[in-house]
Amino acid sequence: MQASGRGHKVAVLDTIHGAGVIAQRMVDSGIEAEALEVYHHEPSVFDYDLIVSPVHLPPTNPVLVEARKLKKSVVTHHQAVGELLGPILKEDLEVFEVTGTHSKTSTSLLLARILSGQKKVISHTTRGLEIWNSGKASVLQTGMSITPGNVIPAVDAAKARGADALICEISLGGTGLADCGILTSFSGDYRIAKGTKWASTAKLQMLSLAKRGARLVANTDVGLSADLSFGMAGHVQAKPDKLIIGKEELPLSFSEDLDFPGYQTALAASAATAHADGIPLDEIAQALQDFDGFSGRMKVLRQPGLMIYDSSNSGLKVGDVNRALDLASGPKLGLVVGEESETVCEGMNIPALLDLLRQRRAELDLLVLVGERLAPWADELGALRAPDLAAGQEKAMSCPVERLLLCVKCFR
C-alpha cells in the first residue's frame, strides 16, 4: 500500500484497536489517512476511497453499513499492515506470526527461547516487546495489545535492534508478512463481530494473505494440510517426558511444578516451528529442558509458607479459572479473581464467573474480587474488593492463606 496505490484517501476504523498506529504509518508513507472512532460516533466515510476495518467489527456497525451502501473498498487491518510493511521489510529479517484460539503467547515465547540460542530475536506478545539472547528475554516495551496494528512498532524495533528474527503474536489472523505462520489451535472456537462469524474464519487470514513461499505450521485440530503438523497424531508431539519429532524421541525433563497439560500445545508448536526452521533437534530439546512455565500462565512460585499459582493473563476465560482451581486445590486456599478493565478491551464473562464462584466458594478460605463489574457481588460472596491485580495480591498476602491463586484478566 503505497502513496500511489489504490485509494487516495483512507479511513482506518477503530481507534481502540490500533487504527491510530496504522493511520499514522500511512501518513508517514505519503498516504492521506485518518483514524476514526466508530463505537461511540458515526463518522461519514463518504469522502474516503478506501476503508480499513478490523475483522471483528460487526457488519451492523453504522460506518460499515454506509461503506457498503457507497460501495467503498474495504480491507482488514491485517491486510493493510501487510501491504504497508511488506515492501520495506528487510530480506534478512525472518518473520514468524502466531495465531489461534489458545496457546499463542506461550508458543511465541517458547519459540523465542529456542531460536535465540542461534539468533537475536524480538518477540511481540501480550507481555509486550522483548529482545531475546541465549534463551533470556529483556523487556523493551510493555502495555501493547496484539492487535495487528502493533506489528508496525514490532517491525520497527526489530530493524532498530538488528534482529535476525521477529515473532509476532497476532489476534485473529496473520498479516501476510510471515515467512512462517503458526496456527496453534482451533479448539474452543468462538464467535466474533457480535456473533456473525467464527474466530477461526478470521484466523485463516494466515493463509489467505500469505506471501509466496511462506510455510505453515499447524495443529492437527485445525484440519488443514500444513507444511508441518503438531499435536495429536501430528509430526511433532510433546509428552511429559519427551518430545517426539517424526521417528525421533528426545528425552525431556520439566520442572515438577510445570502445568504440562496447559503447555502441551505450545511445547509442540514451538518445537515444530523451530524444526521447520532448521534448528537441530538436540538444540530444541536443550532449550526446553527444565522449563518451568511463564508468569501469568499457571506459573508456580514458592515462598516460605506460601505457594502462589499465577494464572493472570489477557486471554483468561472462566473455564481457565475453573481448571486453575482444580490444580491449586488444597487447604487454606485464597483466590484473587476478576479483570482490569483499563487494560483489557474484552472482559470476563461476568455471569458465568459469578456462577462458578458461587459453586466453588466453599473451597476458598479467602476471595478477593478485582474490577468494578464484580464489586457489587462482594457482599454476597463474602469477598474483599480490589481495583487491580497488584492490590488484590497485596490484600490476599496479608491474610492467613497457604495457597494463593491469581486469576485476573489483564496485560502483564
Residue, then its C-alpha position, 0 to 999 in steps of 0.5 A: m500500500q503505497a502513496s500511489g496505490r489504490g485509494h487516495k484517501v483512507a479511513v482506518l476504523d477503530t481507534i481502540h484497536g490500533a487504527g491510530v498506529i496504522a493511520q499514522r504509518m500511512v501518513d508517514s508513507g505519503i498516504e492521506a489517512e485518518a483514524l476514526e472512532v466508530y463505537h461511540h460516533e458515526p463518522s461519514v466515510f463518504d469522502y474516503d476511497l478506501i476503508v480499513s476495518p478490523v475483522h471483528l467489527p460487526p457488519t451492523n456497525p453504522v460506518l460499515v453499513e454506509a461503506r457498503k451502501l457507497k460501495k467503498s473498498v474495504v480491507t482488514h487491518h491485517q491486510a493493510v499492515g501487510e501491504l504497508l510493511g511488506p515492501i520495506l521489510k528487510e530480506d534478512l529479517e525472518v518473520f514468524e506470526v502466531t495465531g489461534t484460539h489458545s496457546k499463542t503467547s506461550t508458543s511465541l515465547l517458547l519459540a523465542r527461547i529456542l531460536s535465540g540460542q542461534k539468533k537475536v530475536i524480538s518477540h511481540t506478545t501480550r507481555g509486550l516487546e522483548i529482545w531475546n539472547s541465549g534463551k533470556a528475554s529483556v523487556l523493551q516495551t510493555g502495555m501493547s495489545i496484539t492487535p495487528g496494528n502493533v506489528i508496525p512498532a514490532v517491525d520497527a524495533a526489530k530493524a532498530r535492534g538488528a534482529d535476525a528474527l521477529i515473532c509476532e503474536i497476532s489476534l485473529g489472523g496473520t498479516g501476510l508478512a510471515d515467512c512462517g505462520i503458526l496456527t496453534s489451535f482451533s479448539g474452543d472456537y468462538r464467535i466474533a463481530k457480535g456473533t456473525k462469524w467464527a474466530s477461526t474464519a478470521k484466523l485463516q487470514m494466515l493463509s489467505l494473505a500469505k506471501r509466496g513461499a511462506r510455510l505453515v505450521a499447524n495443529t492437527d485440530v485445525g484440519l488443514s494440510a500444513d507444511l508441518s503438523f503438531g499435536m495429536a497424531g501430528h509430526v511433532q508431539a510433546k509428552p511429559d517426558k519427551l518430545i517426539i519429532g517424526k521417528e525421533e524421541l528426545p528425552l525431556s525433563f520439566s520442572e515438577d511444578l510445570d502445568f504440562p497439560g496447559y503447555q502441551t500445545a505450545l511445547a509442540a508448536s514451538a518445537a515444530t516451528a523451530h524444526a521447520d526452521g532448521i534448528p537441530l533437534d538436540e538444540i530444541a530439546q536443550a532449550l526446553q529442558d527444565f522449563d518451568g512455565f511463564s508468569g501469568r500462565m499457571k506459573v508456580l512460585r514458592q515462598p516460605g509458607l506460601m505457594i502462589y499459582d499465577s494464572s493472570n493473563s489477557g486471554l483468561k476465560v472462566g473455564d481457565v479459572n475453573r481448571a486453575l482451581d482444580l490444580a491449586s486445590g488444597p487447604k487454606l486456599g485464597l483466590v484473587v479473581g476478576e479483570e482490569s478493565e483499563t487494560v483489557c478491551e474484552g472482559m470476563n464473562i461476568p455471569a458465568l464467573l459469578d456462577l462458578l464462584r458461587q459453586r466453588r466458594a466453599e473451597l476458598d478460605l479467602l476471595v478477593l474480587v478485582g474490577e468494578r463489574l464484580a464489586p457489587w457481588a462482594d457482599e454476597l460472596g463474602a469477598l474483599r474488593a480490589p481495583d487491580l491485580a497488584a492490590g488484590q495480591e497485596k490484600a490476599m498476602s496479608c491474610p492467613v492463606e497457604r495457597l494463593l491463586l491469581c486469576v485476573k484478566c489483564f496485560r502483564 
